[in-house]
Amino acid sequence: MKTLCLLGSPKVRGNSTVLAARYCETAEKLGSQVQTFILNKLSYSGCQGCRTCKAKSDRCVLKDDLTDVLEAVREADVLVMATPVYFGDVSSQLKGFIDRTVSYVADDDTNPYASRLSPGKTLVFIQTQGDSDEMIHADIFPKYEFFFKKWHGFGETYFILACGFIGKVHVEDCEDVMKLAEETAEKVMA
Ligand SMILES: Cc1cc2nc3c(=O)[nH]c(=O)nc-3n(C[C@H](O)[C@H](O)[C@H](O)COP(=O)(O)O)c2cc1C
């Protein structure tokens, strides 16, 4: 089992990063191979909408630090995406990656959503937010879950949500949500 973890927070010990680390440590203990990319440390462009990945190539033709990340997803069984909520959405670091995954969609004549990824990968989506009301940003995960299932052929999905974490309130001090990360890894690895 291969787990690929993408960290969308610019903070080294960010809430989403710490939760992702707990998830990954647990998955590793249970036998998964884990590879992590800190998106904020990479240099990459957003999708150019050039459609070369439809017409001429089965890969994104932009060559930058996301090239290896996009390749690593092809090899992974489990994709972990961890993000803070920024203005009601994922961080720009993560959104930049997500837009480039359009290169996995073959867009052939018979099927507009023919994925180039092997089907049935698992998505673990970790979202941390300042607002303590869990309904406030309840649209984010379903939105990306839809695309990863319909466009990229993902199978099972898991959602880890941590609300009310802003300023000095940190997930590390909240055993409930840390436990949720651990338990989610146990479920995925079962
Ligand atoms: C630019 C910016 C925008 C934010 N926008 C929101 C928001 O729309 N809703 C919210 O609940 N929290 C918002 N927050 C708070 C973060 O989502 C929250 O502190 C989160 O736990 C940070 O995660 P991290 O430590 O992994 O970076 C924002 C923070 C920043 C810096």
The ligand as an SDF file (V2000), in Angstrom:
LIG
                    3D

 31 33  0  0  0  0  0  0  0  0999 V2000
   -5.6900   33.7910    4.4770 C   0  0  0  0  0  0  0  0  0  0  0  0
   -6.5270   33.0600    5.4910 C   0  0  0  0  0  0  0  0  0  0  0  0
   -7.8760   32.8460    5.2140 C   0  0  0  0  0  0  0  0  0  0  0  0
   -8.6680   32.1380    6.1220 C   0  0  0  0  0  0  0  0  0  0  0  0
   -9.9810   31.9220    5.7920 N   0  0  0  0  0  0  0  0  0  0  0  0
  -10.7490   31.2000    6.6520 C   0  0  0  0  0  0  0  0  0  0  0  0
  -12.1190   30.9370    6.3270 C   0  0  0  0  0  0  0  0  0  0  0  0
  -12.6370   31.3130    5.2750 O   0  0  0  0  0  0  0  0  0  0  0  0
  -12.8490   30.2210    7.2120 N   0  0  0  0  0  0  0  0  0  0  0  0
  -12.3270   29.7430    8.4040 C   0  0  0  0  0  0  0  0  0  0  0  0
  -13.0550   29.0940    9.1510 O   0  0  0  0  0  0  0  0  0  0  0  0
  -11.0180   29.9540    8.7170 N   0  0  0  0  0  0  0  0  0  0  0  0
  -10.2360   30.6740    7.8780 C   0  0  0  0  0  0  0  0  0  0  0  0
   -8.9010   30.8760    8.1870 N   0  0  0  0  0  0  0  0  0  0  0  0
   -8.3320   30.2090    9.3830 C   0  0  0  0  0  0  0  0  0  0  0  0
   -7.6230   28.8970    9.0550 C   0  0  0  0  0  0  0  0  0  0  0  0
   -8.3820   28.0750    8.1820 O   0  0  0  0  0  0  0  0  0  0  0  0
   -7.3730   28.0950   10.3490 C   0  0  0  0  0  0  0  0  0  0  0  0
   -6.6230   28.8470   11.2640 O   0  0  0  0  0  0  0  0  0  0  0  0
   -6.7130   26.7520   10.0700 C   0  0  0  0  0  0  0  0  0  0  0  0
   -6.7700   25.9520   11.2580 O   0  0  0  0  0  0  0  0  0  0  0  0
   -5.2470   26.9120    9.6720 C   0  0  0  0  0  0  0  0  0  0  0  0
   -4.7380   25.6550    9.3180 O   0  0  0  0  0  0  0  0  0  0  0  0
   -3.1640   25.3810    9.2430 P   0  0  0  0  0  0  0  0  0  0  0  0
   -2.6400   25.6280   10.6500 O   0  0  0  0  0  0  0  0  0  0  0  0
   -3.0500   23.9540    8.8200 O   0  0  0  0  0  0  0  0  0  0  0  0
   -2.5780   26.3270    8.2400 O   0  0  0  0  0  0  0  0  0  0  0  0
   -8.1030   31.6200    7.3270 C   0  0  0  0  0  0  0  0  0  0  0  0
   -6.7380   31.8630    7.5960 C   0  0  0  0  0  0  0  0  0  0  0  0
   -5.9700   32.5770    6.6900 C   0  0  0  0  0  0  0  0  0  0  0  0
   -4.4980   32.8140    7.0030 C   0  0  0  0  0  0  0  0  0  0  0  0
  1  2  1  0
  2  3  1  0
  2 30  2  0
  3  4  2  0
  4  5  1  0
  4 28  1  0
  5  6  2  0
  6  7  1  0
  6 13  1  0
  7  8  2  0
  7  9  1  0
  9 10  1  0
 10 11  2  0
 10 12  1  0
 12 13  2  0
 13 14  1  0
 14 15  1  0
 14 28  1  0
 15 16  1  0
 16 17  1  0
 16 18  1  0
 18 19  1  0
 18 20  1  0
 20 21  1  0
 20 22  1  0
 22 23  1  0
 23 24  1  0
 24 25  2  0
 24 26  1  0
 24 27  1  0
 28 29  2  0
 29 30  1  0
 30 31  1  0
M  END
$$$$
